[in-house]
């Protein structure tokens, strides 16, 4: 199955790209460990749900990488969590995303 690469630019992608600076990881790059993005909602999901969101999005086919082992090696080496700065806007955005569930009961199949 050939998936379409998504090159959406938004504030969420920009924030993650800043965190990835110097790690050697790119979105839709040409290195085997780069992340191929198929769903533009990936960036917000990573920022609001962290590594769990990244893993869930992978399982749902939102992204892929030809060399997952090297991708995660680069993630670990970059120590990205230590580079996160919690400014008031980031805290507000994180709380908003945590407490507001955008999924409707219909899409969750809840009655």
N, C-alpha and C positions, 0 to 999 in steps of 0.2 A: 504494500500500500504506500503510495507516494503522498506525503502530507505537504501542505503549503506552508512555507516559512512566513511568519508574521513579523514585520519590521516596524510595528507601532512604536512611536516615541511618545512617552508620557512622563509625568512627574515621578511615578513609581519606578519606572525603568531608569530614569536619570539618577535617582537616589541609590539604586543598587549598583549602577555602573560606577558611581563614586566610591562605593565600598569595595568594589572589585579592582580598583586602580592598582596596578603593580602586581596583581596576582597572575596575570597571563590568561585570564578567563574572559571571554567575550560572548555576547549574545549574537548568534548567527554568524560567527566568525568562520575562518577556514582551517583552524587547528582541530585535530581529532577530539580534543577534550572540550572544545567550545560547546555552548548550549544552543541547540536549535529550538527556537520557540515557535509553537504552533497555535498558541492561544494568548491573546493580548492581556488576559486577566492574570497571567502568571506573576507579573511583577508585584501587583497589589497583594496577591496571595502570599508571596514570599515575605513581604514586609509585615503583613498582619498575622501570619501563622508560623513564620520562621522555618526551621528545617523540616518540621512536620508538614507544613504546607507545600514545601518543595517536593518532599517525597510523595505526598498524595497527588500532587499535580503530575508527577512523573507516571504514577500508576494509572492516571486518567488520560495519559497521552498528550498532555499539554506541552511537553518538551522532551528532548532526547539528547544524547551525546554519543558519539562513536567510541569514546574511550572513558567510560564512567570511572574506572579506577584512578586514572590520572586527574580527572576533574575533581574528585573528592580529595585526592592528595593535595592538589593546589588550593582547594577550599581550606583544608586544615593548616597548610603552611602559611596561608595569608592571615590567619587568626582574625577573621572578619568580625567576630563578635566583640573583640576588644577595640575595634575601630568605630563602633556605633556610638554616636553622641546623642544623648537624650535632651533635645531642646523642647521648649513648651509646645511648639507646633507638632513635633513628632509624638509627644505624649498624648496630646489631644487627638491626633489622627488614630493612634493605636487604640485608645479607649473607645473612640467612636466605632472603629471596625470590630472591636471585641464585643461590644454590647448591642450593636445593631446587626441583626442577621438579615441579609438581603434576600435570602431564599424564602419563597412563599411556601405555605403549607402544601400547595399543589405540587410544586417542584420537588418537595421532599417526600411526597406520597404519604402524608400524614392526614388522618381524618379526625 
